[in-house]
Amino acid sequence: MRFFIFSSINWDSFWQQPHEVSLALSEKYNVVFCNPIETTGTSNIHLKKITENKTPNKISTLDCKLKLKKLDYFYVIAQEMWFSYIILVKTKRNDILVFYNPTGQFIGFIIGKILLRRKVAFMLVDEYQLLSGKKIISNLLNIFISIFIRKSDIVFCTAKLLLAKALKYNKLSVYLPNGVNFEKISKVIANSSDKINNKKIIGYVGTLGPWVNIEDLLLIAEYFKETIEVWVIGGGERYQELKKIKAGKKIINLKLFGPQKHQAAMEYMSSFDVAIYPFIKSSLTESVSPIKIFEYWAKKKCVLSILTNETMQYEKELIFYTSNEQLLEKIALLMTDETLTKEKGDLGFKRMLSNHNWSGSLKTSLLENVEKLITKGSLIDSIL
């Protein structure tokens, strides 16, 4: 028996949840990580090979020889054919299929679950229909998602709103939030070589997608230009926009490091005095399990965050802001109150260890639920 992971992220791209799931499963089972078709364009960095992540003995990868320039309708069709081919030709009766995204995986899901009757797990990690800018595609994805949820043998949900949605259609749904592999992150040391004049550092690590409020980062840099540096590690759609504004306004204390390998990103993060989670509040971000917050906590960082349905459960650990005025006030406070900064960082660290650690609680929860699925077809309670 093997687990086939059908991911929307290349194994040799940024380390994310599909990697951690694969790593956890590989402790007991053989795992085949099916890479999506690689793109050669400048965007869609998750579909590119940008690093060389280690593959443990029980993990193998499958790569498509075809490479496409951009993510368009032709790409989706090609992706459907690629994953369908794997399911028809490579999988066997006792293999378990793990799907992540209805876009480019729907036909494979139908073949695997309905035609070949394989056991299927669905990782519901986003409101996929909200990522589409077109109403007809959004409506179609809503239908696809409901089919994935209804027909899967188990649905793992990374956010509480996603869990509530899944439970309407499938009682075999569990809450498995995002997390970090503390065993790996704990070995990373700070990289302060780019620090100027011992200024305090407010930092952000992550993709600068449309959901990120880069205006918050600009506001901090401009308001505290004499006392604070703002470090931004990551690429994405809004990276070039931020880069242009920085150049045009000559914001010297705004430092843009671009996309970095996971190890390097963690090194920069270690140098932060305070970290920030500056997402735009929307239906999409309400259902996001904030993996970056958990990474910040793994380094015992105090975190400033917007208030969402998912982050509200961390009232003791986070410092929330709901307006520009609050953001500036909270930063001014944190820059002078080191006791509060340390207290929040320590509380976040403890929460990460108990609820968001892939080398601990999350791995245990995943493996126990998978074992029940394999042996009895029923589930144990998830970690809440």
ZINOR-V835814 format. One line per field, one symbol per residue. ss: DSSP state (~ for helix, > for strand, _ for the rest). psi: psi as a letter, one per 40 degrees, with the letter a starting at -180 (. if undefined). burial: + if it has 16 or more other C-alpha atoms within 10 Angstrom, else -. Layout:
BEGIN
ss = ???
psi = ???
burial = ???
END
This chain:
BEGIN
ss = _>>>>>__________~~~~~~~~~____>>>>>___>>_____~~~___________>>>>____>>____~~~~~~~~~~~~~~~~~~_____>>>>______~~~~~~~~~~___>>>>>>___~~~~___~~~~~~~~~~~~~~~~~__>>>>__~~~~~~~~_____>>>____>_~~~~______________>>>>>>______>_~~~~~~~~~~____>>>>>>_____~~~~~~~~~~~____>>>>>___~~~~~~~~~___>>>>_>_____~~~___~~~~~~~~___>>>>_____~~~~____>>___~~~~~~~~~~~~~_~~~~~~~~~~~~~~~~~~_>___~~~~~~~~~~~~~~~_________
psi = hihhhgiehidfaihadddddddddeddihhhhhhihiieidafdeeiheaghihidehiihihdhhidihaddddddddddddddddddiideihhhidhdheeddddddddddefiihhhhgeigddeehehddddddddddddddddeidihhheiddddddddddhefhihgiiaigddddeehiigedehhffiihhihhihgaeehgedddddddddfdeeiihhhhiaadeddddddddddefgdehhheahiidddddddddeidhiigfihhiddedfhhgddddddddefhhhhiihiddedefdddihiieidddddddddddeegdddddddddddddddddefheebdddddddddddddddeeiiiiih.
burial = -+++++++++++++++++++++++++--+++++++++++-----++++++----+--++----------++---+--+++++++-++---+---+++++++++++++++++++----+++++++++++++-------+--++-++++++++++++++++++++--++--+-+++++++++++--+--++-+--------+++++++++--++++-+++-+++-++--+++++++++-++--+---+----+-++++-++++-++++++++++++++++++----++++++++++++++++++++++++-++-----+++++-----++--+--++-----+++++++++-+++-+++++++++++++++++-+-----+--++-
END
